[in-house]
Amino acid sequence: QVNDFKPLRLSNKPAHYSTSFRALADQGAACYQRSLHLQRLLPISQTKVEDHTLQMCQWIVQRLARALRHERNRGRAGHWAYNLNRHIALLQAYRGEVKLMGEIENDLKVVQRAE
């Protein structure tokens, strides 16, 4: 009897796809510039883009997370409006904003310690 056991895979894509997608998202997040990229992804005013307070950064991260969730759901559903490039750009912007938010929080902690 031939043993045809194959491990269960959650996706039919090769395993290296997820690592290359992760690397692409990380590289894009490193190059992310809010003033250049954010208004192409979200309907947001220029004054909000230029506001680098912690509250605005948190608000932008929430909006990006919502847009990313909606785009991901479109892709899973096979919707005709799904756009892989937009999905990647949203993920890169989200990671870039989270990084920026962490830097702002660290700066605030340093200022509070100095006082």
C-alpha positions, 0 to 999 in steps of 0.5 A, a space after each residue: 500500500 502506497 502512503 499518499 499522506 500530504 501535510 494539510 496546507 491552508 493555502 494552495 500557494 507556495 510557502 515562499 509567497 508569504 515570506 516574499 509578501 512580508 519582505 515587500 511590505 517591510 521594504 515599503 514601510 521603510 520607504 513610507 512618507 506620509 506626505 507622499 503616500 497617504 492621500 493616495 490611499 485615504 480621503 484625508 485633508 492636507 492639514 491632517 497629513 501634516 499633523 504629527 501629533 500622537 492623536 492624529 497618528 492613532 486616528 490615521 492608523 485606525 483609518 488605515 486598519 479599517 481600509 486594510 480590513 475592507 480590502 482584505 475582505 474584498 480579496 477573500 471574497 473574490 470581489 471584482 473591485 479587489 486591487 492587490 496593489 492597493 492592498 500592498 500599499 495599505 499594508 506598507 502605509 499601515 506599518 509605516 504609520 505604526 512605526 512613526 507612532 512608536 517613534 512619537 511615543 518614545 519621544 514623548 517618554 524622553 521629554 517626560 523623563 527630562 522634566 
